[in-house]
């Protein structure tokens, strides 16, 4: 199957302006994401979908591929769908977030493989077992509830499920909780349908766009990974990533 990765990269950000171009070890952040994504064994092509010519030029300067998208699109998924619409040759589309400069190529392969091996799967994502109480209660860590077959039942910023018979500090001893990692794999036709759907009540309540798929009856299969995600949303996150790479810039 022809599987490509599309990385949405928006210039404006309320918490970290020009985030895709932030310097990390002498490279813009978007370059780290592109290079790591390209190392995944199941990815045939990597394309950046951006709303700004500065990002376009930066990607082209390091030899990457980028496509300009309209600046009025409502989400990163819409940017990914805009590019996928122009690629009828593609079977599977991977949406890799542009603020994941430490993404492990193996994570991408883990999410892609189920859709390549099972034609009935419509969409896929990644989850990781939550191993701290801080992550369990943090609204910044999205929790995922799975059914016994590995499909996502719900996503929430709250700790779910509620373990009624025990105090919260004992919940992880009695139930396995999962953190959602925002990497998505779609069959191209499902992605295009998804992008045309209006926002849904649960999506608007939780501010989690993946709930739009569930509310419309689509299924998302979750691959369980041991790798963790380090998204960059703030200047503090950026500093942490620089430290993790051993190339802190003061």
Secondary structure, DSSP 8 states (H G I E B T S, - for coil): --EEEEEEE-S--SSSTTGGG-EETTEEHHHHHHHHHHTSTT-SEEEEEES-HHHHHHHHHTT-EEEE--TT--SHHHHHHHHHHT-TT-SEEEE--TT-TT--HHHHHHHHHHHHH-TT--EEEEEEE---HHHHH-TTS-EEEE-TTSBEEEEESS--S--TTS-GGGHHHHS--EEEEEEEEEEHHHHHHHHHS---HHHHHHT-TTHHHHHTT--EEEEE-S-------SHHHHHHHHHHTT----
